[in-house]
Amino acid sequence: MLDAKTEYWFPMRVTYGRQNLVKDFLDTLAIRTFLPTVERTWREGSRIRHGRVPAISNLLFVRSAKVTLDNLKHTRIEAEPLRYMTRPITAAPDSLREIITVPDKQMDNFIRISEAPDDQRTFLSAADLQGHPGDTVVVTSGPFAGIEGIIKRINGNRRVVVEIAGVAGVCINFVPSRFIIRKD
């Protein structure tokens, strides 16, 4: 059960692609947020545009106390699009649901990989992460030293993945095998 006054990382759905607007609003209130982005090129009419766009549509990570978020959602129109993500407590079809939170260490690893250049990482949806769980490993050297994740086979290659269960994940595109040790 969540303590309403303790700060957690909440992965939140933001309806209708308004995550940039909600992020800007929360930033003005000094509430920590994280929006994973990627560099994209797209066509608008006859013009070609370049810019950073959200990597995972309708997803924003917010670090706050639940009571603060609930208050904002009920009193400020700018926070109205925020929706908690939930998961079933048990496998029963009529099971109660709990709000998903992300541990600080896991979120720090996710942010660290997400801020790497686009060619060094790939974002994955929850569907991409289904399958057999791999070994838990730690990267020992290189730019991702200290990252803890799991080994998954992505597009035929073994990759180190930081997974946020039921939400999304990000994988490091290449880590030499000598830089990886299995965690017991």
Secondary structure, DSSP 8 states (H G I E B T S, - for coil): ---TTSEEEEEEEEGGG-HHHHHHHHHHTT-EEE--EEEEEEEETTEEEEEEEESSTTEEEEEEEHHHHHHHHHH-GGGTTEEE-EEESSSSTT--EEE--B-HHHHHHHHHHHTS-GGGEEEEETGGG-S----EEEE-SSTTTT-EEEEEEETTEEEEEEEETTTEEEEES---GGGEEE--
